[in-house]
């Protein structure tokens, strides 16, 4: 096994006693790889026994495998951001440059699943989650077309929104459009709830830094949308849910663990701002964390709700 670059046994911060049952006191935070610009789109590929992640400004997708470290998997990535797998195991990616949702077929070919709504270009799909019924949910803020760093400056044609794409019917629907900057998203374990981060304009006077929660009904009809939790410091760029319904969110000082009621249970302190994260490993009990330009991981005493 390759030596880890760094281990830290003191990364956990307990805010509620129940957090102690979700962590392992002898499992340190590990620094797995570095030398990137900005990590995104972490997704565990169980059948490949590896992690895929984006080095977004460098327009490349990286692979990390235990004992081997990080290597280039695909370039260009079309400035891909969030990623997930569909019910058939195919990789679903949000592309800033193509302003589209992409699917990687089994032979490696790329299919554009959605790039327009009502005849207008999407902005820059940011993050994606696939539901049990196969529907592909994604957020579409303007972050990827606001600078040349993460895709390229382009004119926005659409208000930021949350979308649901049905690949069987080839239908793209706006599920909610009362967002300034929808970002990370994840379902509760029974998929009756959908958590969506609102990060608005972080350069504005009153930056939005909270997670909303929606009820998910028949054919993806949403209800509610109230503020579930305000992140501080920083904001929620990406989030994932464990099998008990706890929410693991990126934040300005690391990863925050929230109870299903929205209370802060504890933190994993990371020295850099966290972009995104995912559960992985054969037991889904290892949390992989994108800490700005560095890849971290820590074993937890829980498992990711999504089975890959
Ligand atoms: Mg994001």
Boltz pocket constraint, residues with backbone or C-beta under 6 A from the ligand:
constraints:
  - pocket:
      binder: B
      contacts: [[A, 82], [A, 126], [A, 127], [A, 183], [A, 184], [A, 237], [A, 238], [A, 275]]
      max_distance: 6.0
